[in-house]
Amino acid sequence: MKFSEALDKTLDDYGIAAKWLSEQSGVSMQMISNYRHGKQRVYSDSLEAMISALPTQARRYLYGLVSNDRAVLTLELLIDAASEEELKAAMFRIVHRVFPKSEEITAANSADVRVKSSALY
């Protein structure tokens, strides 16, 4: 994906306003708009300033889009978007995959995981 498309998608998906990014990075709103729409090449100092200003998750998302790293991007997005119950179910599956023969782990169902204290030490 082109940088302009990745920047535009990142700002949209994370609800980041160009005004906020401009204030945080020192890059003008007009330049950010030009970069987002592919009207101008991004200079290294502007690129560094914008990327540094992004919140960590948005920065990782942008990197994933630019590098086409779909596996990492998809897992992070799933985790960020998951409800508490979905996270509990995922953790249950992870624990059973990492410790498949463990008798120390019991569960009433995949959303209610109980780990005996002895399994933690």
Buried (B, 14 or more C-beta within 10 A) or exposed (E): BEBBBBBBBBBEEBEBEBEEBBEBBEBEBEBBBBBBEBEBEBEEEBBEBBBEBBEEBBBBBBBBBBEEEEEEBEEBBEEEEEEEEEEBBBBBEEBBEEEEEEEEBEBEEBBEBEBEEEBEE
